[in-house]
């Protein structure tokens, strides 16, 4: 597992420049229950220093 991930910053403008951001490693869990629907959880693996 990598110590952090590289992702794009959310920007809906299609023209460059696009920004990369570093994020801590994480995983997502999605649970579907008939009565409640979908619930999503995001768990970070380690602490990540602020930029």
C-alpha positions in Angstrom: 0.0 0.0 0.0 1.4 3.4 -0.9 1.9 6.0 1.9 -0.2 8.6 0.0 -2.0 9.1 -3.2 -2.0 11.8 -5.9 -5.3 13.1 -7.0 -6.7 16.0 -9.0 -8.1 19.0 -7.1 -11.8 19.4 -7.8 -12.1 22.0 -10.5 -14.9 22.0 -13.0 -13.1 24.4 -15.4 -11.9 22.2 -18.3 -9.0 24.5 -19.2 -5.5 24.0 -17.7 -3.8 24.4 -15.3 -5.0 21.3 -13.4 -3.7 20.9 -9.9 -2.5 17.7 -8.3 -2.9 17.2 -4.6 -1.4 14.7 -2.2 -3.8 12.7 0.0 -3.3 10.1 2.7 -3.9 6.5 1.8 -7.6 5.6 2.3 -10.2 3.1 1.6 -14.0 3.3 1.1 -16.7 0.9 2.3 -20.2 1.1 0.7 -23.0 -0.7 2.4 -26.5 -1.1 0.9 -29.4 -2.0 3.0 -32.9 -2.4 1.6 -34.6 -0.2 4.3 -31.9 2.6 4.4 -30.3 2.5 0.9 -26.6 3.2 0.5 -24.2 4.4 3.2 -20.6 5.2 2.4 -17.7 5.4 4.8 -14.2 6.7 4.1 -11.3 5.6 6.4 -7.8 7.2 6.3 -5.0 4.7 6.9 -2.5 7.1 8.5 -2.2 10.7 9.5 -1.2 13.1 6.7 0.7 16.3 7.3 -1.0 19.5 6.1 0.5 21.1 3.0 
